[in-house]
Structures are given as structure tokens and as C-alpha cells.
């Protein structure tokens, strides 16, 4: 069975907070730009993207991902896309966030990643 497309592997690695899988997906000099309410990121290093942004600022050790509510992956011409919504628990508070990403893939690795996040929003009772 062939490996899932890069976009699906990216979503799976985020949900499982799998550093090794994320690093395997990234080119060493991946270009990343991201935006969320009150915050932006700009990097050209895979370790910074994975450790400081994705598994740091976004989904660090204090954030438990409870559920992948929905996801969609696809392509716009040669640009890959992945969108997903997560339910999380952080410091005892139930949260939800939605993220949309677009990325360039060369030889199975992400070379440029553009990310837009809703921010972490409290779940209404």
C-alpha cells in the first residue's frame, strides 16, 4: 500500500504530536510563515518549525489533543493544502482551534509552509 499523501501525513503527525514524523516531512531549510491572533511566525529551519512552533507554541507539552473534529486535504494546482479542526485540553480548559495550511512539496518533503490559525478558543458549555 502506498504512503498517504504528504498533506494527510502532516495532519496525522500534528494530531499525534509525532516529532519524528513531522521532521521526516520537512526539508531541513523549510520556509515557514504563520499567523494566529496576536502572533506571527517566520522561520527557515525545520527544527524551529517543529520544536518551537508546532510542538512548542501550538501543541506543547501542556496541550492535550483530544479529538480531530474534521480535516480536509487537497491541492490547488501544485500547492498542497491541509485544513483541520482540533479539540484540546490546556490547563484544564477545553479549547478548539482550526488551522489552514498550504505548502510546497519537493521529492516528498515540505519546502515551504504557510499557516493560518484561528487561535485557541474556549469551548462553550
Secondary structure, 3 states (H helix, E strand, C coil): CCCCCHHHHHHHHHHHCCHHHHHHHEEEEEEEEEEECCEEEEECCHHHHHHHHHHHHHCCCCEEEEEEEEEEEEEECCEEEEEEEEEEEECCEEEEEEEEEEEEEECCEEEEEEEEECCCEECCC
